Amino acid sequence: MPASDPTMPRPPAPPGPKAPGSSNEVAAFLDKVARMPAVRAASARPGRLVFAVDATASRQPAWDRACALTGEMFIATRDLGGLAVSLAYWRGYLEFAATPFLTDGLELARRMSTVTCLGGQTQILRALRFALAETQQEKVGALVLVGDAVEEDVDALCQAAGELGLRGTPVFCFHEGGNAVAGNAFRQVAKVSGGAYAPFDSSAAETLRELLRAVAVFAAGGRGALARLGGPAAARIAGQLPAPGRSR
């Protein structure tokens, strides 16, 4: 065979397998967020975000971790006009609740600390419809879904997620654990809404912290704010923002 030409570029090596919640997965998620159209320009008015968390029985350890991380979303957005978060959750027998939009991280954490997880089926559709009703009243910059299971009709979920996407409210699905059925459903919900999907390991609090901070900043200030977000994750994606006017 003829010798290869050393001046020719080599083809890229095939990607190796990725573990759920790996740094590559997080980087890919953050890159997807960075390429999305800006939700809003930074202003004195806080960005609005619905934070929907599964509070069924299997979720207590993850719920406790999320409680500890909620304040960081507010800290990350304080120079962008702040953040207003509505905590939504489902648990038990058809129980669904949502707080008003709160601008105090301590108050949000206090309310989360009073919730005890109870066994029951998922109610993701109610969370999607709640976000839809809210954004029809006043713009919601993003919906975050955190869970480990999907026990509902995926077509109905995608219909509601698509309506959110039409109104410019992307859904960011943070999937804990390796349930393949749930992962497939979360991916579809994220895709049809114009959002993004990211798995994370139940022990990876740092991964969840990066994801929540990134979406909070996006909801408060759009892509430009993400580019200014401190830390290695923001630096990694800042140089990958598309030129103005280009589609993602």
C-alpha positions in Angstrom: 0.0 0.0 0.0 1.3 3.5 -0.7 2.6 5.4 2.3 0.3 8.0 3.8 0.9 11.6 3.1 2.0 13.2 6.4 0.7 16.6 5.2 -2.9 15.3 5.1 -5.0 15.8 8.2 -5.9 12.6 10.1 -9.5 11.7 10.5 -10.8 12.2 14.1 -10.7 9.2 16.4 -14.1 7.7 17.0 -15.6 8.8 20.3 -15.4 6.5 23.3 -18.3 5.4 25.4 -19.7 8.0 27.8 -20.8 7.3 31.3 -24.1 9.0 32.5 -23.2 12.4 34.0 -19.6 12.3 32.7 -17.7 15.6 32.1 -18.2 15.0 28.3 -22.0 14.8 28.8 -22.1 17.9 30.9 -19.9 19.8 28.4 -22.2 18.7 25.6 -25.2 19.9 27.5 -23.7 23.3 28.3 -22.6 23.7 24.7 -26.3 23.0 23.6 -27.5 25.7 26.1 -24.9 28.1 24.8 -26.1 27.7 21.2 -29.7 28.4 22.0 -31.3 31.8 21.2 -31.1 34.3 23.9 -34.2 34.2 26.2 -33.9 37.8 27.3 -31.4 40.6 27.7 -30.1 41.3 31.2 -32.2 43.9 32.9 -33.4 45.0 36.3 -36.3 42.6 36.1 -35.6 39.1 37.3 -35.7 36.2 34.9 -38.4 33.6 35.6 -37.7 29.9 35.9 -39.9 27.0 36.9 -37.9 24.4 38.9 -39.9 21.1 38.8 -38.6 18.2 40.9 -39.9 14.7 41.3 -40.7 14.2 45.0 -41.8 10.6 44.9 -40.4 8.1 47.4 -37.2 7.2 45.6 -36.2 10.8 45.3 -35.4 11.8 48.9 -31.6 11.8 48.7 -31.7 13.8 45.4 -34.3 16.2 46.9 -32.0 16.9 49.8 -29.1 17.7 47.4 -31.3 19.9 45.3 -32.3 21.9 48.5 -28.6 22.5 49.2 -28.0 23.8 45.6 -31.0 26.1 45.1 -29.3 29.2 46.6 -26.5 29.0 44.0 -28.9 29.6 41.2 -29.8 33.0 42.8 -26.2 33.8 43.5 -25.2 33.1 39.9 -27.8 35.5 38.5 -27.6 38.4 41.0 -25.7 40.6 38.5 -28.2 39.9 35.7 -31.3 41.4 37.4 -31.8 38.3 39.5 -34.0 35.3 39.3 -37.5 34.4 40.3 -38.1 30.7 40.8 -41.3 28.8 41.2 -40.7 25.4 42.8 -43.1 22.7 41.4 -43.2 19.1 42.6 -45.3 16.0 42.5 -45.6 13.2 45.0 -48.0 10.7 46.6 -51.5 10.2 45.2 -52.1 12.9 42.5 -50.5 15.6 44.7 -49.0 18.4 42.7 -47.9 21.8 44.2 -46.2 24.9 43.1 -44.9 28.0 44.9 -45.3 31.6 43.8 -42.2 32.9 41.9 -39.7 33.6 44.7 -36.7 35.9 44.5 -35.1 34.8 47.8 -33.0 31.7 47.6 -33.2 31.1 51.4 -37.0 31.2 51.2 -37.0 28.7 48.3 -34.7 26.4 50.3 -36.9 26.7 53.4 -40.0 25.7 51.5 -38.1 22.7 49.9 -37.0 21.6 53.4 -40.6 21.2 54.5 -41.4 18.7 51.8 -41.1 14.9 52.5 -41.0 12.6 49.5 -43.9 10.2 49.2 -44.5 7.2 46.9 -46.6 7.8 43.8 -46.6 8.0 40.0 -44.9 10.8 38.1 -46.9 13.9 37.2 -44.6 15.5 34.7 -47.5 16.5 32.4 -48.9 18.7 35.2 -45.6 20.4 35.6 -45.4 21.1 31.9 -49.0 22.5 31.9 -48.2 24.6 34.9 -45.2 26.2 33.2 -47.4 26.7 30.0 -50.1 28.5 32.0 -47.5 30.7 33.7 -45.6 31.7 30.5 -49.0 32.6 28.9 -49.4 35.2 31.7 -45.7 36.4 31.8 -42.7 35.1 30.1 -41.0 32.1 31.7 -37.4 31.8 30.6 -36.9 28.1 31.2 -38.4 25.0 32.8 -36.1 22.6 34.6 -37.3 19.1 35.2 -35.3 16.9 37.6 -36.3 13.2 38.0 -35.4 9.6 37.6 -38.6 8.1 36.1 -41.3 8.7 33.5 -44.6 6.8 34.0 -46.8 8.8 31.6 -47.8 8.9 28.0 -44.8 10.3 26.1 -46.9 11.7 23.3 -48.9 13.8 25.8 -45.7 15.1 27.4 -44.2 16.0 24.0 -47.4 17.8 23.0 -47.2 20.1 26.1 -43.4 20.5 25.7 -43.9 21.5 22.1 -46.4 24.2 23.1 -43.8 25.5 25.5 -41.3 25.6 22.8 -43.6 27.6 20.5 -43.8 30.2 23.3 -40.0 30.3 23.7 -39.8 28.4 27.0 -37.3 25.5 26.6 -37.4 22.5 28.9 -34.1 21.3 30.4 -34.4 17.7 31.6 -31.9 16.6 34.2 -32.2 12.8 34.4 -30.9 11.0 37.5 -29.9 7.4 37.1 -29.8 5.0 34.1 -33.5 4.2 33.4 -33.5 3.9 29.6 -37.3 4.5 29.3 -37.1 7.7 31.3 -34.0 8.8 29.4 -35.7 8.4 26.1 -38.8 10.3 27.2 -36.7 13.1 28.7 -34.7 13.5 25.5 -37.9 13.8 23.5 -39.4 16.4 25.8 -36.2 18.4 25.7 -35.9 18.2 21.9 -39.4 19.2 21.0 -39.3 22.2 23.4 -36.0 23.5 22.0 -34.3 22.6 25.3 -31.6 20.1 26.3 -31.2 16.8 28.1 -28.4 15.9 30.5 -28.0 12.7 32.7 -26.3 12.9 36.0 -25.2 10.4 38.6 -27.0 10.3 42.0 -23.7 11.0 43.8 -22.6 13.9 41.5 -23.7 17.0 43.3 -21.1 19.0 41.4 -22.6 18.0 38.1 -26.1 19.1 39.2 -24.6 22.3 40.5 -23.1 23.2 37.1 -26.3 22.3 35.2 -28.5 24.4 37.5 -26.2 27.4 37.5 -26.0 27.3 33.7 -29.7 27.2 33.1 -30.4 29.9 35.8 -27.9 32.2 34.1 -29.4 31.4 30.7 -33.0 32.2 32.0 -31.8 35.4 33.5 -29.5 36.8 30.8 -29.4 34.6 27.7 -26.3 33.4 25.9 -24.3 36.6 26.5 -24.6 36.0 30.3 -23.5 32.4 29.9 -20.3 33.7 28.1 -19.6 35.8 31.2 -20.3 33.1 33.7 -17.2 32.3 35.8 -15.7 28.9 36.1 -14.2 26.2 33.8 -17.6 25.1 32.4 -18.5 28.6 31.2 -15.0 29.2 29.8 -15.4 26.0 27.8 -18.6 27.1 26.1 -18.0 30.8 25.8 -15.9 30.4 22.7 -18.5 28.2 21.0 -21.3 30.7 20.9 -22.7 31.1 17.3 -22.3 34.4 15.5 -25.3 36.7 15.9 -28.1 35.8 13.5 -27.0 32.2 13.0 -29.3 29.4 13.9 -28.2 26.9 16.5 
